[in-house]
Amino acid sequence: MRYSNAIVKRPGKSIVEGITTADLGSPNYELAIIQHNKYIEALKKAGLDVTLLEADEDYPDSVFVEDAAIVTDDFAVITNPGAESRKGEIEAVEIAIKDFYPVTKIHRIESPGTLDGGDVMQVGNSLYIGLSDRTNRDGAQQLSKIAVGYGYKTIDIEIDGLLHLKSGVSYIGDNTVLMTGYFLGEPNLMKYNQIIFGESEAYAANSVRVNDYLIIPAGYPMAREKLEAAGFKLITLDVSEFRKLDGGLSCLSLRF
């Protein structure tokens, strides 16, 4: 899981109008900017060159750039987000991705297929795809057809009650997944070492391995203790304002 680059997007003032089911109040724009800057600093500390896209006030959720694309060592896929209000977010991301991938290796998910990047978890040359309210079977099948052409395989996991697959499970290298109790017994995940977080610390299941570091959200002491005991080198970040929009650490960047 070695990465060299990341794409991030500055939150706009319109972030207060973003989609949410969290019932945690409205994000504070000024604090979101501070938190986003620290997120960028963490990516740089982990060794990444960071491409920063400017805010787009027309798309309140566009800071969650992960949903707009899938990026691998071999190809990129521009998604078709499941929320109607987010479909225009892909344009700026596609322009940025063209600086890193030849046009022949950039693909698209087309309607009626929908797919959010937060529903795709990569483990080597395997892509786990969450079938959710945002990612439908057609979108998953399109991604599978693209991936197979590069020697990848895909595994579908049906989810209900979570926004995205990676809301409840993250691959962090070393054959290890972080996950909530929601995925206990999921046969497709049984082969991995599982670090399981209880309901009160479920948000920490969305953490990000970036080279030598594991970036985790602040405020989850039991999760931190487990991860320190497992030997991971941690960077802890407060992302409270993004949590208010159902967003986690992985949502804020494309890493490749």
Number of C-alpha atoms within 10 A of each C-alpha: 15 14 16 15 17 19 21 26 23 19 26 21 18 17 25 19 14 19 16 18 9 12 10 13 12 16 20 15 16 13 14 21 16 12 18 23 12 15 22 22 14 19 23 16 15 20 18 21 16 18 16 14 16 13 18 19 14 15 19 22 25 30 26 26 24 26 32 28 28 27 19 16 10 14 18 25 21 24 28 28 26 21 14 9 14 20 17 15 24 19 11 16 22 19 10 15 20 13 9 13 15 11 12 8 13 20 18 18 22 14 13 11 20 24 34 31 29 27 26 29 20 16 16 12 15 16 21 21 31 29 24 22 17 22 28 19 18 17 25 25 16 17 25 19 13 21 21 13 9 12 10 15 17 20 14 17 19 12 18 13 8 14 20 25 26 25 24 23 27 25 23 21 17 9 11 16 22 24 26 24 14 18 17 12 9 10 9 12 17 12 10 14 13 17 17 22 22 15 11 10 17 20 26 31 26 25 26 25 23 23 17 14 18 19 25 26 25 16 16 16 12 14 23 20 10 14 17 12 9 10 8 16 12 17 19 16 17 18 23 20 24 27 19 21 24 22 25 25 24 23 24 25 24 25 24 19
